[in-house]
Amino acid sequence: PAPKQYSALFPFRQSRFNDSIATNPYFFFPQFAGVLVAPAGFAFPPRMMANHSAKYPEGYLDKETFKSFFAVSGTPGQFIYRHGYERIPDNWYKRPIGDEYTIPECVPPFPPIVKTATLTAAFLDSFLIDVLEYAAQDPRLLSVGGNTGTTNSFTGVDITALTKGVFNGATLLEGNNLQCFIFQLVQAEASGFVTGLYEDVTAALKPLTDVISKNLNGLSCPQLVGLDQSQYDRYPGYKKSGGGI
């Protein structure tokens, strides 16, 4: 089933993180592109592309279904990509109504992470729960930071200093803190995403800020009033990214 397929991808996820640290002196793992976006590549296929049936009510993603979505044919070592032929497979059934895959599927407060790496079964699928499932097995996957110019030099950002005392790493997994931390950081730095691309930055960011506001609504988040950007100065990868988070 799809949930087990996602869980089975963890060793590969971990190996990619380790490989980046060991081979890329400019590896930078920011709060949005790293902590939140990077795991999407592992979670979204089994969670959203799996075919649902009476046999697999939670979904099952086989190779042919996966290849169809990405317009790929052939066998390992001889794959062929046909640009523009991406398609939903024949006889494919999406997740049922009422079992949507969202960012926070559960209602606040956000569920606690269980030290045994098993999340509370009372909550339905959500992307943030998937992020925490991997983090329970390797907490580094929640570490904002990067290599400092040489391989194997990964150093985490001082969360307390970065957020001017609003959050700290020791309590990031408590209550709603992780959700509040990620979304408020994105909100605080969002203008940097589109500056120079749009004349009206506020209008360009409105879809993003609306989604963030919706997800933060009712969480009683500690209010982030600003970031100490100097905390990123030690990471050459941050500078090469043009300040991307």
ChimeraX attribute file (.defattr): number of C-alpha atoms within 10 A of each C-alpha:
attribute: neighborCount
match mode: 1-to-1
recipient: residues
	/A:1	17
	/A:2	23
	/A:3	16
	/A:4	11
	/A:5	19
	/A:6	19
	/A:7	15
	/A:8	11
	/A:9	14
	/A:10	18
	/A:11	12
	/A:12	11
	/A:13	16
	/A:14	16
	/A:15	11
	/A:16	12
	/A:17	16
	/A:18	13
	/A:19	13
	/A:20	19
	/A:21	21
	/A:22	16
	/A:23	13
	/A:24	17
	/A:25	20
	/A:26	23
	/A:27	26
	/A:28	29
	/A:29	28
	/A:30	23
	/A:31	21
	/A:32	16
	/A:33	16
	/A:34	18
	/A:35	21
	/A:36	19
	/A:37	13
	/A:38	17
	/A:39	19
	/A:40	17
	/A:41	10
	/A:42	19
	/A:43	21
	/A:44	15
	/A:45	16
	/A:46	24
	/A:47	27
	/A:48	15
	/A:49	23
	/A:50	25
	/A:51	24
	/A:52	20
	/A:53	16
	/A:54	7
	/A:55	9
	/A:56	13
	/A:57	13
	/A:58	19
	/A:59	24
	/A:60	21
	/A:61	20
	/A:62	14
	/A:63	9
	/A:64	12
	/A:65	20
	/A:66	18
	/A:67	19
	/A:68	16
	/A:69	15
	/A:70	16
	/A:71	16
	/A:72	18
	/A:73	15
	/A:74	11
	/A:75	8
	/A:76	7
	/A:77	6
	/A:78	8
	/A:79	10
	/A:80	13
	/A:81	14
	/A:82	10
	/A:83	9
	/A:84	8
	/A:85	12
	/A:86	14
	/A:87	12
	/A:88	16
	/A:89	15
	/A:90	8
	/A:91	9
	/A:92	12
	/A:93	14
	/A:94	15
	/A:95	18
	/A:96	12
	/A:97	6
	/A:98	7
	/A:99	13
	/A:100	15
	/A:101	15
	/A:102	12
	/A:103	14
	/A:104	18
	/A:105	17
	/A:106	16
	/A:107	10
	/A:108	15
	/A:109	12
	/A:110	20
	/A:111	20
	/A:112	14
	/A:113	18
	/A:114	12
	/A:115	9
	/A:116	8
	/A:117	14
	/A:118	12
	/A:119	17
	/A:120	12
	/A:121	7
	/A:122	7
	/A:123	14
	/A:124	15
	/A:125	18
	/A:126	18
	/A:127	19
	/A:128	20
	/A:129	22
	/A:130	21
	/A:131	20
	/A:132	23
	/A:133	20
	/A:134	22
	/A:135	20
	/A:136	18
	/A:137	16
	/A:138	14
	/A:139	11
	/A:140	16
	/A:141	21
	/A:142	23
	/A:143	21
	/A:144	23
	/A:145	26
	/A:146	28
	/A:147	26
	/A:148	20
	/A:149	16
	/A:150	15
	/A:151	17
	/A:152	18
	/A:153	16
	/A:154	23
	/A:155	15
	/A:156	19
	/A:157	20
	/A:158	18
	/A:159	22
	/A:160	15
	/A:161	16
	/A:162	19
	/A:163	20
	/A:164	15
	/A:165	12
	/A:166	17
	/A:167	21
	/A:168	17
	/A:169	16
	/A:170	9
	/A:171	11
	/A:172	16
	/A:173	18
	/A:174	12
	/A:175	17
	/A:176	20
	/A:177	20
	/A:178	20
	/A:179	20
	/A:180	21
	/A:181	22
	/A:182	16
	/A:183	19
	/A:184	22
	/A:185	19
	/A:186	19
	/A:187	16
	/A:188	14
	/A:189	14
	/A:190	18
	/A:191	14
	/A:192	15
	/A:193	15
	/A:194	14
	/A:195	12
	/A:196	10
	/A:197	10
	/A:198	11
	/A:199	10
	/A:200	11
	/A:201	16
	/A:202	13
	/A:203	11
	/A:204	16
	/A:205	16
	/A:206	11
	/A:207	10
	/A:208	14
	/A:209	18
	/A:210	11
	/A:211	12
	/A:212	17
	/A:213	13
	/A:214	10
	/A:215	16
	/A:216	17
	/A:217	11
	/A:218	11
	/A:219	16
	/A:220	12
	/A:221	17
	/A:222	13
	/A:223	12
	/A:224	17
	/A:225	11
	/A:226	14
	/A:227	18
	/A:228	12
	/A:229	11
	/A:230	9
	/A:231	16
	/A:232	21
	/A:233	11
	/A:234	16
	/A:235	22
	/A:236	18
	/A:237	23
	/A:238	22
	/A:239	14
	/A:240	11
	/A:241	11
	/A:242	9
	/A:243	14
	/A:244	17
	/A:245	20
